[in-house]
Every structure is written in structure tokens, then in C-alpha cells.
Amino acid sequence: MNQHIEALSPPAKPRKFGFFVDGQSVEAGSREVFERNSPGHGVPVTRIPKCTPEDLDDAVAAARRAFDDRRWSGLNGQARAAVLLRAGALIRERSEEIAYWETLENGKPISQARAEVGGCADMFEYASGLARSLHGDSFNNLGDGMFGLVTREPIGVVGIITPWNFPFLILCERVPYVLASGCTIVAKPSEVTSATTLILAEILSQAGLPDGVMNVVTGSGSTIGQGLIEHPLVDMLSFTGSTSVGRKVVEAAGRTNFKKLGLELGGKNPQIVFADADLEDAADGVAFGIGFNTGQCCVSGSRLIVERSVADDLARMIEEKFTKVVIGDPLNNATQIGAITTDAQNSTILSYIEKGRAEGARLICGGEQIGLGGGRSISPALFGDVTRDMAIAREEIFGPVLTIMPFDAVEEAIAIANDTEYGLAASVWTKNIDKALLVTRRVQAGRFWVNTTLAGGPELPLGGFKQSGWGREAGMYGVEEYTQVKSVHIEIGKRSPWIA
């Protein structure tokens, strides 16, 4: 049943959650509990168990049993699709509840959270069709004595480690596709944003997902997350987070069972604006691209690369946009920029703003700490006079900090865009289709937008080039990511003897 939130204010007391194993919610009991304060209000909103290594073992064992006895992978595509469709409908029914707890724990604006939850329901509905259309291949060209098949089989138990910036969205960019492939899951959300992951586990159980197929363990990354990465009974791990932690994931996975990895890591994403672009659209898109989710977004467009002849004009337009953006209480529907999710991230963003000044960049506007009556935010910062060697131009800040660098020729714009270890996303703004296609082909990024940014849906895959990750999520590519390919050779007729 949907829990409609009438008054958009923090709860009178924190909501208690258990973790979820083998179809059941398990109360904290004697375990330690993490109490989460809302970053937008400074009051406690949730209490989440700190799972033990034994709890993790129980969750993995449940997922292992559920996979090995084929209670899920053995179903036909129609049966799996029906569960995913019901889950999508239940997400829509409980959308206000999910958005509310997402906003309370994360600090993002409630309007954004609502839109994300609707997109998550889309993911489940789209993946339901993929569960029915997943297929292999056949080879009828091996001669009269042989027929070849290629099958796709679910890889097994999948661990999913999600970050705090998009707790529900990133989860739902993976879970329905993992389930469509026939795999089972052990999910580990960030300890500061665990509520909506636990709500999804309830929804999937209600939708008819067999016990043990979806399990959620809560706790710190250093214990539960590390244990999941290294667990020998986990066949694949999907990790979303920073590139530096991604390297440690690769090392840890290699020490155990060489599990397959899906990695969506950091980004320092360019937005290239040509003089022939619609500058009003570009200014609004660039402001949105850095302000969305308070800049705490791995695909945010943090590097503005603009043709020199319009650079000053575009900077003025973006400055005007920044002064009009609504910063405030995340539970207010009019708010466009909410709270910074953690104290540590707040300090990191402010330190980069100071570093930019120290390196000689010119702070055009923004960058101030703003109190939210118990929470905190940072006004979007715009830096000019930026060079490619500056930290604010090279390192992922994960906050609302935008740098401007001019260019004179197309090749120079492409070179600046590619001058990074990352390759997650990019945008280009131009009304010239030739330039748009040239830049799209030449800039190294896994996701690309032309005359827009941060757009998308469940059909197209997500993932990065270079040090922004491995593999792809969403779309049919996302289902195939959680399968392994088997070649089958079928001999026809009597065998030609090896021994006469």
C-alpha cells in the first residue's frame, strides 16, 4: 500500500529498518545501528543495522541456493517478465514514499527524487520485455554433420554495491536487468542511504520474486562492501563509485575467484559549446548539467569548453542562471538544488573551490556555503581563467563547480575534451550537424548528448571509456552483461571413427 506523505517535513522520529535476507526482513536485534541525519534538516530520519560478516555469509548463501536450485533462472522469460512488471507497478504505487525517504537520506530535491522514481519504474517495465527477448545464436554453416548454437546463461550470484548520490536510481539501473538475465542478487547500499534499497527488496518480494533472489545487507564499505567484493561464492560484482576505489575493487576481486566486474567510476565530463549553438539553450543546459543533484553526479558536465568568440557572453548567461537557481529545503517542491549529502563531501567541495583560487583561477560567481536550517548546501561556482593543468580542471570534484576553457578550432576542442583519464560522458552544443557528428565520434566518452545533457531512458546502455569503468548497464547490453556465453556443437548423424 502506498504511504502518501501529506506534510513534507522530516519524521517525528527515525524510521527503523532491518536488512533483507532470503525473503525476510531481519531486525537489528543486538547489532549496532547506524542513525542517519537528514543532510537537509540535521535531524535523525532512519536507523539501519550494521550487518556482521556472518550476516553477509547468510545473504550470499541464500542467493547461492536460489540460483543453484533454479527457482528463478529456471523460469521462462514470461514468468520473470511478469514479476518485473508487477514490481514496476508497485514502485509507481509507492513512488511518493520512495521519493520521500530518498530525499531525507540523500538531500536531493523532492521534485528530482520523484522524477527518478518514475524513471526507475520504467526500468523494470522495459526490462520485463528483455527477459522475454534475451536469446543466443545459431550456426547452420558448419556443414551437414554439425550444427552450432550459442547460448546466454545467467552468470550466477551478483553483488551490487551502490553509492549515496543516486541510491534508488543506480540500483534500478542494475537490478531489473540482473533479474531479467536470471541471476540472483546481494545488494550493499551506502550506509548513509540504505532506506530505498530495503524498500525495493520489500517490493520485489511482494511482486512475487522467489525468496533468496534479492538480498540486502547494510553496513560500512570497509567490512560488508569489502567482504562482498572478496566473497568466493559471488560470481560477479557491480560497483559504482570513484575510480580510486574501483582500482581497489579490481585488486580485491583478483585475489579471490576472478569474479567478473562491472564498474561505473568517476568522470570529468566536457560540455563543448560552439558559437553557432542556441546559446540560451546551452546556458540552461550547462547550468542544469552541473547543478543537477547538487553537482554530486558522475556524469555532470563540469568542464565547459566554449568557442572563444562567445565565451564571455555564455559565461554571463550562465552566471545569470546560477543567480536564479532555487537553493533550499529539499522537501520543498520548488527547490532545484538541495543539500550536500555528507559532511565529508561538503568539505571536499569547499576545499576545491579554495584550491581553484589558489591556483589562479577567477571565481566568477558562487561557491558559498549556504545554511538550510539544519542542513547545508553550496551555491554553484563558476570559474574562469582556468588552465588544463589546474586541479579543478582535472580532478573529479563531485560538486557544483564549473570551469570554463575557451577554444578556437574544432580540433582544439576535441583535444581539451579528451585530455583526461576519464571517459564517462560528454555533451556538444551546435546547430551544425557535421560538427556535432565529428565531435560525437572523436570525443572519448561512453555516453554522449547533442544539444542536451543528462537525458536518457532504459533503452540505451550506460558506462564509460578509459578509467571511467568497465562494462555496460541498462538496455539489452545491460542484461547481456550479466550472462556468460556458451558454444554448443551438435554432431548430426553417425560419427566418423577415430579408431577404425
Buried (B, 14 or more C-beta within 10 A) or exposed (E): EEEEBEEBEBBEEBBEBBBBBBBBBBEBEEBEBBEBBBBBBBBBBBBBBBBBBEBBBBBBBBBBBBBEEEBBBEBEBEEBBBBBBBBBBBBBBBBBBBBBBBBBBBBBBBBBBBEBBEBBBBBBBBBBBBBBEBEBEEEEEEEEEBBBEEBBBBBBBBBBBBBBBBBBBBBBBBBBBBBBBBBBBBBBBBBBBBBBBBBBBBBBBEBEBBBBBBBBBBBBBEBBBBBBBBBEBBBBBBBBBBBEBBEBBEEBBEEEEEBBBBBBBBBBBBBBBBBEBBBEBBBBBBBBBBBBBBBBBBBBBBBBBBBEEBBEEBBEBBBEBBEEBEBBBBBBEEBBBBBBBBEEBBEBBBEBBEBBBEBEBEBBBBBEEBEBEBBBBBBBBBBBBBEEEBBBBBBBBBBBBBBBBBBEEBEBBBBBBBBBEBBBBBBBBBEBEEBBEBBBEBBBBBBBBBBBBBEBEBEEBBBBBBBBBBBBBBBBBBBBBBBBEEEEEEEEEEEEEEEE
